[in-house]
Amino acid sequence: MAGKERRSHIRENFSFKIRFGVLTREEYEKSSRHDQCAPPYPRRDLLTEPRNPPSRYPGDLQDSAMRELFLRIDEKLDLVLSLLCDKQVEGGLIEEATGRNISGSGMNMVSRKRVERGNIIRANFILSIYPLVIIDLFGEIVRVSPVEESGKIHYSHGVKFLDLDPNVREKVIACVFQRQRQALRKRKRIYLEKGRTGG
């Protein structure tokens, strides 16, 4: 059990877009109960597991379609998140934030809007484009501090995840490990290139 706890707290720094709304305690309890019986969008496994992997042959139709998809993926995913958030945060304004790091138990996000400690948010964000990993969760603000970005005051929020589905937690942890492996490979490549050039 201790190993699982440590695993869920492994954190990685990277940037990702977040859309969120602030909920009252009553809205949170109503939304979380509704989610347990009828999610308002397709099953997570359909969103996160590709039906057909991309072709390895760059000349065929499937690869061409995949390239076109990735060219416009950002705007399409922004639209998906917007629609999800609009449906899920009743009566609340949709805010934007930037995720700075994440683990299986919580994350840090920076936004222009200050959300007070103890408030509950519902957040939607994308951790991976391929495979597509769309995350929808509730979180409690546990820390707030002002930060300066581009000469303006923003707010850094520590978010603790609430009632996170174990399958979703595993997807978050898998993305964290994937990012760590990518960072390690990049550092190794830079080190080897410096060795070859004598830099």
Secondary structure, DSSP 8 states (H G I E B T S, - for coil): -HHHHHHHT--EEEEEEEEEEEE-HHHHHHHHHHHHH--SSS-HHHHHS-SS---S-TTSHHHHHHHHHHHTHHHHHHHHHHHHHHHHSTT---EEEEEEEE-SSEEEEEESS---TT-EEEEEEEEETTTTEEEEEEEEEEEEEEEEETTEEEEEEEEEEES--HHHHHHHHHHHHHHHHHHHHHHHHHHHHHHHHT-
